[in-house]
Amino acid sequence: MLRMRVAAAAFLVLGVTLGLGGCALTQKPETVSYQRRPVSFNPAQARDWLTQYRQSKGLTAVALDSRLTAFAQNQANAMASANQLSHSVGGSFFSRVKSAGLDDSKIGENVSYGTYTELDAMKQWKNSPEHDENLLMPGATRFGIAIARAGERVYWAMAVAGEPSRPEEAQAFGAGAVVRVVRRPTRVKSSGGLFGGLFGG
């Protein structure tokens, strides 16, 4: 049975306080130029980080898997195209698993935005308990991660899974499937720290 955990964070809208004393009302506003922020994306580094993290907990290593990478890329592309963080923007999780030809008995997915390196994305998921469950999925041996950009927003998607089940068991992919979603947790003010604004649903 599909269990979806949604973790969200509060956003602070940062404004500028204008001091009007001594300034003429006709003063022209200052023009500010913004430079597109670069993105670092190295799937092998993400794999190595995840393997090291899992092995520190006594769990199996993971290897990059082309099917899971394609699965993650399709989801990242769909989110960027819609500019929306959602597991269902490209179709329901189960329908996407089917159409990707994944018959795995256990598969998990994390999605997020708001980070610009693969290691920051992985650490963001690590610090959210619901998403950390996918990173530490028992028996996982395969891993895929992908990004897609919509303006300044970078969408991340990752999938982790165990060894494929028997081909004839087409229904097996539904057993134990878990989905996680995390929104950008930056600029959150709370006693719990940076991730204090996250909640599980």
TIVEXGU-399673 format. One record per residue (C-alpha): x, y, z; residue in one letter; chain. Coordinates in pm, 1 decimal, always signed. Each point is the difference from the previous one (the first is absolute). Example, Ala and Ser with C-alpha at 12.3 -4.5 7.8 and 13.67 -1.06 7.14 Angstrom:
# residues 2
<atom><X>+1230.0</X><Y>-450.0</Y><Z>+780.0</Z><resn>A</resn><chain>A</chain></atom>
<atom><X>+137.0</X><Y>+344.0</Y><Z>-66.0</Z><resn>S</resn><chain>A</chain></atom>
//
This chain:
# residues 201
<atom><X>+0.0</X><Y>+0.0</Y><Z>+0.0</Z><resn>M</resn><chain>A</chain></atom>
<atom><X>+138.4</X><Y>+336.4</Y><Z>-95.5</Z><resn>L</resn><chain>A</chain></atom>
<atom><X>+96.9</X><Y>+217.2</Y><Z>+293.6</Z><resn>R</resn><chain>A</chain></atom>
<atom><X>+70.2</X><Y>+359.7</Y><Z>-86.3</Z><resn>M</resn><chain>A</chain></atom>
<atom><X>+178.9</X><Y>+227.4</Y><Z>+242.5</Z><resn>R</resn><chain>A</chain></atom>
<atom><X>-1.2</X><Y>+369.4</Y><Z>-79.7</Z><resn>V</resn><chain>A</chain></atom>
<atom><X>+250.2</X><Y>+222.7</Y><Z>+172.5</Z><resn>A</resn><chain>A</chain></atom>
<atom><X>-27.8</X><Y>+372.3</Y><Z>-45.2</Z><resn>A</resn><chain>A</chain></atom>
<atom><X>+175.3</X><Y>+305.4</Y><Z>+131.1</Z><resn>A</resn><chain>A</chain></atom>
<atom><X>-114.5</X><Y>+349.8</Y><Z>+74.8</Z><resn>A</resn><chain>A</chain></atom>
<atom><X>+132.7</X><Y>+277.4</Y><Z>-216.9</Z><resn>F</resn><chain>A</chain></atom>
<atom><X>+101.8</X><Y>+346.7</Y><Z>+108.7</Z><resn>L</resn><chain>A</chain></atom>
<atom><X>-61.4</X><Y>+277.8</Y><Z>-247.4</Z><resn>V</resn><chain>A</chain></atom>
<atom><X>+297.1</X><Y>+228.3</Y><Z>+34.5</Z><resn>L</resn><chain>A</chain></atom>
<atom><X>-65.0</X><Y>+362.7</Y><Z>-73.1</Z><resn>G</resn><chain>A</chain></atom>
<atom><X>+202.1</X><Y>+318.4</Y><Z>-0.4</Z><resn>V</resn><chain>A</chain></atom>
<atom><X>-72.0</X><Y>+277.7</Y><Z>+245.7</Z><resn>T</resn><chain>A</chain></atom>
<atom><X>+33.8</X><Y>+330.3</Y><Z>-175.2</Z><resn>L</resn><chain>A</chain></atom>
<atom><X>+115.4</X><Y>+304.9</Y><Z>+193.3</Z><resn>G</resn><chain>A</chain></atom>
<atom><X>-181.5</X><Y>+291.8</Y><Z>-157.2</Z><resn>L</resn><chain>A</chain></atom>
<atom><X>+147.4</X><Y>+274.4</Y><Z>+213.4</Z><resn>G</resn><chain>A</chain></atom>
<atom><X>+186.7</X><Y>+248.9</Y><Z>-216.2</Z><resn>G</resn><chain>A</chain></atom>
<atom><X>-91.1</X><Y>-184.7</Y><Z>-320.3</Z><resn>C</resn><chain>A</chain></atom>
<atom><X>-205.8</X><Y>+158.7</Y><Z>-271.0</Z><resn>A</resn><chain>A</chain></atom>
<atom><X>-308.6</X><Y>-195.9</Y><Z>-103.2</Z><resn>L</resn><chain>A</chain></atom>
<atom><X>+111.4</X><Y>+24.7</Y><Z>-361.0</Z><resn>T</resn><chain>A</chain></atom>
<atom><X>+323.1</X><Y>-185.1</Y><Z>+70.5</Z><resn>Q</resn><chain>A</chain></atom>
<atom><X>+51.1</X><Y>-280.9</Y><Z>-250.3</Z><resn>K</resn><chain>A</chain></atom>
<atom><X>+10.4</X><Y>-352.4</Y><Z>+142.8</Z><resn>P</resn><chain>A</chain></atom>
<atom><X>+332.9</X><Y>-174.9</Y><Z>-3.3</Z><resn>E</resn><chain>A</chain></atom>
<atom><X>+39.9</X><Y>-265.0</Y><Z>-266.4</Z><resn>T</resn><chain>A</chain></atom>
<atom><X>+131.0</X><Y>-330.3</Y><Z>+128.4</Z><resn>V</resn><chain>A</chain></atom>
<atom><X>+134.8</X><Y>-271.0</Y><Z>-229.0</Z><resn>S</resn><chain>A</chain></atom>
<atom><X>-23.5</X><Y>-364.5</Y><Z>+100.2</Z><resn>Y</resn><chain>A</chain></atom>
<atom><X>+236.2</X><Y>-265.9</Y><Z>-128.2</Z><resn>Q</resn><chain>A</chain></atom>
<atom><X>-130.4</X><Y>-348.3</Y><Z>-66.3</Z><resn>R</resn><chain>A</chain></atom>
<atom><X>+126.8</X><Y>-225.5</Y><Z>+277.6</Z><resn>R</resn><chain>A</chain></atom>
<atom><X>+218.4</X><Y>-288.1</Y><Z>-120.1</Z><resn>P</resn><chain>A</chain></atom>
<atom><X>-95.3</X><Y>-358.3</Y><Z>+74.2</Z><resn>V</resn><chain>A</chain></atom>
<atom><X>+236.2</X><Y>-284.5</Y><Z>+86.3</Z><resn>S</resn><chain>A</chain></atom>
<atom><X>-130.0</X><Y>-343.4</Y><Z>-93.7</Z><resn>F</resn><chain>A</chain></atom>
<atom><X>+210.2</X><Y>-314.3</Y><Z>+29.2</Z><resn>N</resn><chain>A</chain></atom>
<atom><X>-207.1</X><Y>-319.3</Y><Z>+36.9</Z><resn>P</resn><chain>A</chain></atom>
<atom><X>+309.1</X><Y>-202.6</Y><Z>+93.2</Z><resn>A</resn><chain>A</chain></atom>
<atom><X>+66.2</X><Y>+228.4</Y><Z>+296.3</Z><resn>Q</resn><chain>A</chain></atom>
<atom><X>-360.5</X><Y>-37.1</Y><Z>+112.6</Z><resn>A</resn><chain>A</chain></atom>
<atom><X>+32.6</X><Y>-379.0</Y><Z>-28.1</Z><resn>R</resn><chain>A</chain></atom>
<atom><X>+324.3</X><Y>-1.4</Y><Z>+197.4</Z><resn>D</resn><chain>A</chain></atom>
<atom><X>-147.9</X><Y>+221.7</Y><Z>+270.4</Z><resn>W</resn><chain>A</chain></atom>
<atom><X>-310.0</X><Y>-218.6</Y><Z>+28.0</Z><resn>L</resn><chain>A</chain></atom>
<atom><X>+203.6</X><Y>-321.1</Y><Z>+9.4</Z><resn>T</resn><chain>A</chain></atom>
<atom><X>+224.5</X><Y>+136.1</Y><Z>+274.2</Z><resn>Q</resn><chain>A</chain></atom>
<atom><X>-301.4</X><Y>+120.3</Y><Z>+197.8</Z><resn>Y</resn><chain>A</chain></atom>
<atom><X>-178.7</X><Y>-333.0</Y><Z>-34.6</Z><resn>R</resn><chain>A</chain></atom>
<atom><X>+307.5</X><Y>-204.8</Y><Z>+87.3</Z><resn>Q</resn><chain>A</chain></atom>
<atom><X>+50.5</X><Y>+209.1</Y><Z>+313.8</Z><resn>S</resn><chain>A</chain></atom>
<atom><X>-340.0</X><Y>-136.4</Y><Z>+105.2</Z><resn>K</resn><chain>A</chain></atom>
<atom><X>+88.2</X><Y>-358.4</Y><Z>-92.1</Z><resn>G</resn><chain>A</chain></atom>
<atom><X>-197.6</X><Y>+6.0</Y><Z>-326.6</Z><resn>L</resn><chain>A</chain></atom>
<atom><X>+84.0</X><Y>-102.0</Y><Z>-355.8</Z><resn>T</resn><chain>A</chain></atom>
<atom><X>+179.4</X><Y>+216.5</Y><Z>-253.2</Z><resn>A</resn><chain>A</chain></atom>
<atom><X>-189.0</X><Y>+133.9</Y><Z>-301.4</Z><resn>V</resn><chain>A</chain></atom>
<atom><X>+101.1</X><Y>+11.7</Y><Z>-364.5</Z><resn>A</resn><chain>A</chain></atom>
<atom><X>-118.0</X><Y>+244.8</Y><Z>-263.1</Z><resn>L</resn><chain>A</chain></atom>
<atom><X>-275.0</X><Y>-160.4</Y><Z>-204.1</Z><resn>D</resn><chain>A</chain></atom>
<atom><X>-95.6</X><Y>+122.8</Y><Z>-346.5</Z><resn>S</resn><chain>A</chain></atom>
<atom><X>-370.4</X><Y>-83.9</Y><Z>+39.6</Z><resn>R</resn><chain>A</chain></atom>
<atom><X>-29.5</X><Y>+180.0</Y><Z>+331.7</Z><resn>L</resn><chain>A</chain></atom>
<atom><X>+196.0</X><Y>+294.2</Y><Z>-140.3</Z><resn>T</resn><chain>A</chain></atom>
<atom><X>-240.7</X><Y>+25.1</Y><Z>-294.4</Z><resn>A</resn><chain>A</chain></atom>
<atom><X>-293.6</X><Y>-31.3</Y><Z>+240.8</Z><resn>F</resn><chain>A</chain></atom>
<atom><X>+138.6</X><Y>+286.3</Y><Z>+211.0</Z><resn>A</resn><chain>A</chain></atom>
<atom><X>+77.2</X><Y>+211.6</Y><Z>-307.0</Z><resn>Q</resn><chain>A</chain></atom>
<atom><X>-354.9</X><Y>-32.4</Y><Z>-131.5</Z><resn>N</resn><chain>A</chain></atom>
<atom><X>-134.7</X><Y>+117.6</Y><Z>+334.1</Z><resn>Q</resn><chain>A</chain></atom>
<atom><X>+244.6</X><Y>+290.8</Y><Z>+25.8</Z><resn>A</resn><chain>A</chain></atom>
<atom><X>-89.4</X><Y>+107.0</Y><Z>-354.7</Z><resn>N</resn><chain>A</chain></atom>
<atom><X>-371.9</X><Y>-16.2</Y><Z>+75.7</Z><resn>A</resn><chain>A</chain></atom>
<atom><X>+38.7</X><Y>+213.8</Y><Z>+312.3</Z><resn>M</resn><chain>A</chain></atom>
<atom><X>+213.1</X><Y>+256.3</Y><Z>-181.8</Z><resn>A</resn><chain>A</chain></atom>
<atom><X>-243.2</X><Y>+13.3</Y><Z>-292.6</Z><resn>S</resn><chain>A</chain></atom>
<atom><X>-289.2</X><Y>+72.0</Y><Z>+235.9</Z><resn>A</resn><chain>A</chain></atom>
<atom><X>+223.4</X><Y>+195.1</Y><Z>+240.6</Z><resn>N</resn><chain>A</chain></atom>
<atom><X>-165.0</X><Y>-196.5</Y><Z>+278.9</Z><resn>Q</resn><chain>A</chain></atom>
<atom><X>+134.6</X><Y>-227.9</Y><Z>+271.2</Z><resn>L</resn><chain>A</chain></atom>
<atom><X>-220.5</X><Y>-306.9</Y><Z>-10.0</Z><resn>S</resn><chain>A</chain></atom>
<atom><X>+18.1</X><Y>-376.8</Y><Z>-30.8</Z><resn>H</resn><chain>A</chain></atom>
<atom><X>-309.0</X><Y>-5.4</Y><Z>-221.3</Z><resn>S</resn><chain>A</chain></atom>
<atom><X>+80.9</X><Y>+277.0</Y><Z>-249.1</Z><resn>V</resn><chain>A</chain></atom>
<atom><X>+128.9</X><Y>-261.4</Y><Z>-245.4</Z><resn>G</resn><chain>A</chain></atom>
<atom><X>-261.3</X><Y>-258.9</Y><Z>+91.5</Z><resn>G</resn><chain>A</chain></atom>
<atom><X>-62.1</X><Y>-194.5</Y><Z>+317.7</Z><resn>S</resn><chain>A</chain></atom>
<atom><X>+294.0</X><Y>-174.7</Y><Z>+158.0</Z><resn>F</resn><chain>A</chain></atom>
<atom><X>-135.7</X><Y>-345.4</Y><Z>-81.8</Z><resn>F</resn><chain>A</chain></atom>
<atom><X>-80.3</X><Y>+90.8</Y><Z>-361.1</Z><resn>S</resn><chain>A</chain></atom>
<atom><X>+351.4</X><Y>+138.1</Y><Z>-45.6</Z><resn>R</resn><chain>A</chain></atom>
<atom><X>+151.5</X><Y>-315.7</Y><Z>+145.9</Z><resn>V</resn><chain>A</chain></atom>
<atom><X>-206.2</X><Y>-207.4</Y><Z>-243.9</Z><resn>K</resn><chain>A</chain></atom>
<atom><X>+80.3</X><Y>+208.5</Y><Z>-305.5</Z><resn>S</resn><chain>A</chain></atom>
<atom><X>+370.3</X><Y>-8.2</Y><Z>+87.4</Z><resn>A</resn><chain>A</chain></atom>
<atom><X>-10.8</X><Y>-379.4</Y><Z>-2.0</Z><resn>G</resn><chain>A</chain></atom>
<atom><X>+106.1</X><Y>-19.5</Y><Z>+363.3</Z><resn>L</resn><chain>A</chain></atom>
<atom><X>-123.0</X><Y>-316.8</Y><Z>+166.5</Z><resn>D</resn><chain>A</chain></atom>
<atom><X>+191.3</X><Y>+45.1</Y><Z>+321.9</Z><resn>D</resn><chain>A</chain></atom>
<atom><X>-146.8</X><Y>-123.6</Y><Z>+324.8</Z><resn>S</resn><chain>A</chain></atom>
<atom><X>+125.3</X><Y>+309.4</Y><Z>+179.2</Z><resn>K</resn><chain>A</chain></atom>
<atom><X>+66.3</X><Y>+341.8</Y><Z>-147.2</Z><resn>I</resn><chain>A</chain></atom>
<atom><X>+13.7</X><Y>+343.8</Y><Z>+158.3</Z><resn>G</resn><chain>A</chain></atom>
<atom><X>+7.7</X><Y>+350.0</Y><Z>-142.5</Z><resn>E</resn><chain>A</chain></atom>
<atom><X>+110.5</X><Y>+332.6</Y><Z>+146.4</Z><resn>N</resn><chain>A</chain></atom>
<atom><X>-50.9</X><Y>+335.2</Y><Z>-170.6</Z><resn>V</resn><chain>A</chain></atom>
<atom><X>+99.8</X><Y>+352.0</Y><Z>+99.9</Z><resn>S</resn><chain>A</chain></atom>
<atom><X>+112.9</X><Y>+341.1</Y><Z>-114.8</Z><resn>Y</resn><chain>A</chain></atom>
<atom><X>+207.6</X><Y>+280.4</Y><Z>+148.1</Z><resn>G</resn><chain>A</chain></atom>
<atom><X>+350.2</X><Y>-147.9</Y><Z>-11.0</Z><resn>T</resn><chain>A</chain></atom>
<atom><X>+268.4</X><Y>+40.6</Y><Z>-264.6</Z><resn>Y</resn><chain>A</chain></atom>
<atom><X>+234.1</X><Y>-294.8</Y><Z>+57.5</Z><resn>T</resn><chain>A</chain></atom>
<atom><X>-63.7</X><Y>-372.4</Y><Z>+17.8</Z><resn>E</resn><chain>A</chain></atom>
<atom><X>+149.8</X><Y>-23.6</Y><Z>+348.0</Z><resn>L</resn><chain>A</chain></atom>
<atom><X>-219.8</X><Y>+279.0</Y><Z>+134.6</Z><resn>D</resn><chain>A</chain></atom>
<atom><X>-303.5</X><Y>-177.0</Y><Z>-144.7</Z><resn>A</resn><chain>A</chain></atom>
<atom><X>+99.3</X><Y>-327.4</Y><Z>+165.0</Z><resn>M</resn><chain>A</chain></atom>
<atom><X>+64.6</X><Y>+170.2</Y><Z>+333.7</Z><resn>K</resn><chain>A</chain></atom>
<atom><X>-334.5</X><Y>+179.0</Y><Z>-24.4</Z><resn>Q</resn><chain>A</chain></atom>
<atom><X>-174.0</X><Y>-336.4</Y><Z>-30.5</Z><resn>W</resn><chain>A</chain></atom>
<atom><X>+213.6</X><Y>-145.8</Y><Z>+279.4</Z><resn>K</resn><chain>A</chain></atom>
<atom><X>-117.0</X><Y>+272.7</Y><Z>+237.0</Z><resn>N</resn><chain>A</chain></atom>
<atom><X>-367.1</X><Y>-71.2</Y><Z>-68.9</Z><resn>S</resn><chain>A</chain></atom>
<atom><X>-97.1</X><Y>-320.6</Y><Z>+185.9</Z><resn>P</resn><chain>A</chain></atom>
<atom><X>-259.1</X><Y>-109.7</Y><Z>-257.2</Z><resn>E</resn><chain>A</chain></atom>
<atom><X>+244.8</X><Y>+32.2</Y><Z>-288.9</Z><resn>H</resn><chain>A</chain></atom>
<atom><X>+281.2</X><Y>-150.4</Y><Z>+200.7</Z><resn>D</resn><chain>A</chain></atom>
<atom><X>-204.2</X><Y>-321.7</Y><Z>+12.2</Z><resn>E</resn><chain>A</chain></atom>
<atom><X>+44.0</X><Y>-32.5</Y><Z>-375.6</Z><resn>N</resn><chain>A</chain></atom>
<atom><X>+373.3</X><Y>+71.1</Y><Z>+18.4</Z><resn>L</resn><chain>A</chain></atom>
<atom><X>+27.3</X><Y>-276.5</Y><Z>+259.9</Z><resn>L</resn><chain>A</chain></atom>
<atom><X>-239.4</X><Y>-243.8</Y><Z>-166.5</Z><resn>M</resn><chain>A</chain></atom>
<atom><X>+102.8</X><Y>-352.8</Y><Z>+106.7</Z><resn>P</resn><chain>A</chain></atom>
<atom><X>+107.8</X><Y>-216.4</Y><Z>-291.6</Z><resn>G</resn><chain>A</chain></atom>
<atom><X>+42.5</X><Y>+288.3</Y><Z>-244.4</Z><resn>A</resn><chain>A</chain></atom>
<atom><X>+274.1</X><Y>-65.8</Y><Z>-253.4</Z><resn>T</resn><chain>A</chain></atom>
<atom><X>-82.1</X><Y>+238.7</Y><Z>-285.4</Z><resn>R</resn><chain>A</chain></atom>
<atom><X>-23.9</X><Y>+375.2</Y><Z>-24.0</Z><resn>F</resn><chain>A</chain></atom>
<atom><X>-79.3</X><Y>+272.5</Y><Z>-250.9</Z><resn>G</resn><chain>A</chain></atom>
<atom><X>+1.9</X><Y>+378.4</Y><Z>+29.1</Z><resn>I</resn><chain>A</chain></atom>
<atom><X>-83.5</X><Y>+280.1</Y><Z>-244.2</Z><resn>A</resn><chain>A</chain></atom>
<atom><X>-60.9</X><Y>+373.6</Y><Z>-21.1</Z><resn>I</resn><chain>A</chain></atom>
<atom><X>-191.6</X><Y>+240.5</Y><Z>-220.2</Z><resn>A</resn><chain>A</chain></atom>
<atom><X>-7.0</X><Y>+377.9</Y><Z>+12.5</Z><resn>R</resn><chain>A</chain></atom>
<atom><X>-288.1</X><Y>+244.1</Y><Z>-26.0</Z><resn>A</resn><chain>A</chain></atom>
<atom><X>+145.4</X><Y>+348.5</Y><Z>+11.0</Z><resn>G</resn><chain>A</chain></atom>
<atom><X>+189.5</X><Y>+37.1</Y><Z>+325.5</Z><resn>E</resn><chain>A</chain></atom>
<atom><X>-171.6</X><Y>-301.1</Y><Z>+156.4</Z><resn>R</resn><chain>A</chain></atom>
<atom><X>+176.0</X><Y>-336.8</Y><Z>-23.3</Z><resn>V</resn><chain>A</chain></atom>
<atom><X>-213.5</X><Y>-310.7</Y><Z>+44.4</Z><resn>Y</resn><chain>A</chain></atom>
<atom><X>+158.4</X><Y>-317.9</Y><Z>+132.6</Z><resn>W</resn><chain>A</chain></atom>
<atom><X>-136.0</X><Y>-353.3</Y><Z>-19.3</Z><resn>A</resn><chain>A</chain></atom>
<atom><X>+155.2</X><Y>-322.1</Y><Z>+124.4</Z><resn>M</resn><chain>A</chain></atom>
<atom><X>-110.1</X><Y>-360.0</Y><Z>+6.3</Z><resn>A</resn><chain>A</chain></atom>
<atom><X>+134.7</X><Y>-289.2</Y><Z>+201.4</Z><resn>V</resn><chain>A</chain></atom>
<atom><X>-93.7</X><Y>-366.0</Y><Z>-33.5</Z><resn>A</resn><chain>A</chain></atom>
<atom><X>+96.6</X><Y>-356.4</Y><Z>+78.5</Z><resn>G</resn><chain>A</chain></atom>
<atom><X>+78.4</X><Y>-269.0</Y><Z>-253.0</Z><resn>E</resn><chain>A</chain></atom>
<atom><X>-271.3</X><Y>-51.4</Y><Z>-264.7</Z><resn>P</resn><chain>A</chain></atom>
<atom><X>-266.8</X><Y>-251.7</Y><Z>+87.4</Z><resn>S</resn><chain>A</chain></atom>
<atom><X>-96.1</X><Y>-286.5</Y><Z>-230.5</Z><resn>R</resn><chain>A</chain></atom>
<atom><X>-127.7</X><Y>+133.8</Y><Z>-336.9</Z><resn>P</resn><chain>A</chain></atom>
<atom><X>-321.2</X><Y>-198.5</Y><Z>+21.4</Z><resn>E</resn><chain>A</chain></atom>
<atom><X>-98.5</X><Y>+174.0</Y><Z>+320.9</Z><resn>E</resn><chain>A</chain></atom>
<atom><X>-122.3</X><Y>+319.2</Y><Z>-162.3</Z><resn>A</resn><chain>A</chain></atom>
<atom><X>-189.8</X><Y>+96.6</Y><Z>+311.9</Z><resn>Q</resn><chain>A</chain></atom>
<atom><X>+304.7</X><Y>-25.7</Y><Z>+225.8</Z><resn>A</resn><chain>A</chain></atom>
<atom><X>+111.3</X><Y>+357.7</Y><Z>-57.0</Z><resn>F</resn><chain>A</chain></atom>
<atom><X>-287.7</X><Y>+123.6</Y><Z>+215.9</Z><resn>G</resn><chain>A</chain></atom>
<atom><X>+112.8</X><Y>-174.5</Y><Z>+315.6</Z><resn>A</resn><chain>A</chain></atom>
<atom><X>+175.2</X><Y>+230.4</Y><Z>+239.8</Z><resn>G</resn><chain>A</chain></atom>
<atom><X>+20.1</X><Y>+294.6</Y><Z>-238.1</Z><resn>A</resn><chain>A</chain></atom>
<atom><X>+66.2</X><Y>+326.4</Y><Z>+179.4</Z><resn>V</resn><chain>A</chain></atom>
<atom><X>-0.2</X><Y>+355.5</Y><Z>-129.6</Z><resn>V</resn><chain>A</chain></atom>
<atom><X>+154.6</X><Y>+303.7</Y><Z>+164.3</Z><resn>R</resn><chain>A</chain></atom>
<atom><X>-11.1</X><Y>+367.8</Y><Z>-89.2</Z><resn>V</resn><chain>A</chain></atom>
<atom><X>+192.0</X><Y>+285.2</Y><Z>+159.7</Z><resn>V</resn><chain>A</chain></atom>
<atom><X>-21.1</X><Y>+370.5</Y><Z>-67.3</Z><resn>R</resn><chain>A</chain></atom>
<atom><X>+277.7</X><Y>+249.5</Y><Z>+36.7</Z><resn>R</resn><chain>A</chain></atom>
<atom><X>+71.8</X><Y>+42.6</Y><Z>+371.0</Z><resn>P</resn><chain>A</chain></atom>
<atom><X>+216.3</X><Y>+310.5</Y><Z>-25.1</Z><resn>T</resn><chain>A</chain></atom>
<atom><X>-62.3</X><Y>+320.2</Y><Z>+192.5</Z><resn>R</resn><chain>A</chain></atom>
<atom><X>-221.2</X><Y>-172.1</Y><Z>+253.1</Z><resn>V</resn><chain>A</chain></atom>
<atom><X>-2.8</X><Y>+159.4</Y><Z>+343.8</Z><resn>K</resn><chain>A</chain></atom>
<atom><X>-86.0</X><Y>-247.9</Y><Z>+270.6</Z><resn>S</resn><chain>A</chain></atom>
<atom><X>+136.4</X><Y>-136.5</Y><Z>+323.4</Z><resn>S</resn><chain>A</chain></atom>
<atom><X>+61.9</X><Y>-326.4</Y><Z>-179.4</Z><resn>G</resn><chain>A</chain></atom>
<atom><X>+261.4</X><Y>+151.3</Y><Z>-229.0</Z><resn>G</resn><chain>A</chain></atom>
<atom><X>+8.7</X><Y>-5.1</Y><Z>-376.9</Z><resn>L</resn><chain>A</chain></atom>
<atom><X>-226.9</X><Y>-303.0</Y><Z>-32.2</Z><resn>F</resn><chain>A</chain></atom>
<atom><X>-226.9</X><Y>+94.1</Y><Z>+287.5</Z><resn>G</resn><chain>A</chain></atom>
<atom><X>-269.9</X><Y>+109.8</Y><Z>-241.4</Z><resn>G</resn><chain>A</chain></atom>
<atom><X>-33.1</X><Y>-342.6</Y><Z>-159.4</Z><resn>L</resn><chain>A</chain></atom>
<atom><X>-294.5</X><Y>-220.1</Y><Z>+80.1</Z><resn>F</resn><chain>A</chain></atom>
<atom><X>-112.2</X><Y>-342.7</Y><Z>-109.4</Z><resn>G</resn><chain>A</chain></atom>
<atom><X>-349.9</X><Y>-73.6</Y><Z>-125.9</Z><resn>G</resn><chain>A</chain></atom>
//
